[in-house]
Amino acid sequence: MLLTTLKNIAVFTGIIAALFISGCSTDNGIIKEGPINLQRINSDTAQVTNTFLETIKSTLVLRGELKRRTQQRGAIPGHLKVELIDHNGKIIKEDQINYMRNNSKSSNAKFSYPIQHDLSFISTVRITHHDDHQL
């Protein structure tokens, strides 16, 4: 049992190391990071940027930033939706998540989302910003 646990830790550590070593390359909104693709879908009012995966206390966490498309300051209307997609293209989990601006005058916001699912089933994490009128 200890050997299996150590082997799982080694595999998980290898995956995370590959995520950081591979860096980010963009292609039509999809960022390939190791075995998991990050797909960003922007809205008319905001862009999803700087998305990455990191491990915090053995939990994989999606982090990123949301930027207003205009230079206008203030709240960014709408919401973010995160979808976990398997290797066959089927959505296996979806959640609506919040984001928080750096301060009241900022046109940027940050978000994080812990991925508490078996990573071997996840092929793509899709992050979509929806304007209020797109509910």
N, C-alpha and C positions, 0 to 999 in steps of 0.2 A: 504494500500500500504506500509506503514511504517512497519507494522507487517510482511509482506511478505519479504521485504528487510532485516529486522533483522533476520528472519528465514533463508534466503539464506546465510547471513553472518555467522550465527551459524553453518549451515551445512558445508559450505566451510572451516571454521575454524576447525571443527571436523575432516574433511578429512585430512587437513594438519597436525593436531596434531597426527592423526593415522599414517601418513607417518613417522613422526619423532620418534614416540614411537616404531613402529614396527621394526625399524632398517633395516638392509640389510641381506638377506640370499641368497646365490647363489645356483643355481641348473641348470646345463647345460646352463649357460650364461643368465638365466632369473633371475632377482632380483625382488622379490615381495615386493612392498612398498604400503601398504594399498590397495585401489581398483585398482591401476594402476601398471601393470608389466613393468619393464624396462628390455629390452632384448638387450644384447650387442653382436655384431658379429665382430670378429677381422679379420684382413687381414694377409697376410704373413709378412708384414713389421711392423705392429703396433697393439697394444692392446688398446681397449677402457676400461678404468678403472674408479673407483671412481665416478660412475654416481649416481646422486640423484636429487630429485625435491625439489624446495623451492619456497616460495611465496615472490615476491618483488612487493610492491605497488599493491596488489591485482591481480597480474599476476603470474601464475605458470610458473616457469623457470626450464628447464632441464639444469643441469651442469654436467661436467665431465672432464676427463683427457684422453689424448692419449699418449701412451708410445711406443717408438721404441722397437722392439723385440731384436735388437742387442744393444750393448753398444756404437755403433757408434753415434757420435754427428752430428748435422746438421738438415736441413729441413726434415720433415716427408712427403714423397711424397704421393699423392693421395688426397682423400676428404672424408668427412663424409656425410652420408645420414640419415635423421631422418624421420621415418614413424609413423604416428598415426594410430592405428589399432582399429577397433570397436570390439564389443563383438562377432560378427560373423566371425571375421578373415579378414574382408575387410579393405583395406587401404583407409582411408578417407582423408588423407593429407600426402604429402611427400615433403621434402625440402632438398636441398644440402646446408650444412653449412660450414663455415670456422672455423679453429682453429688457435690459436696463441701460439707460443713457448714462454717460460718465458724469454729467451734471445737467442742470436744467437748461443751459444754453447750448448744449452740445447737439450736433447733428449726427452723431454716431452713437451706437449702442452695442453692448456686448451680450453674448448669450453662452450658456453651457447646458449640456444635456448628458446625464450619465446613461450609458448604454448598458442596460442590465439584461442582456440576452446572450444566448450561446453564439459566440462570434463565428463559429464554423458555418453557421447557416446564413450569415450576412454577406452579401455581395456588394451592395450599394447602400449608402446613407444619403437620402435626398432631403435637402433643406430648402423649403419654399417660403418666400415671403408673400403673404396675401394682403392686398389693400383691404380696407374696411368694406368696400363695395363688392369684394370678391368672396364674401362668406358663402 
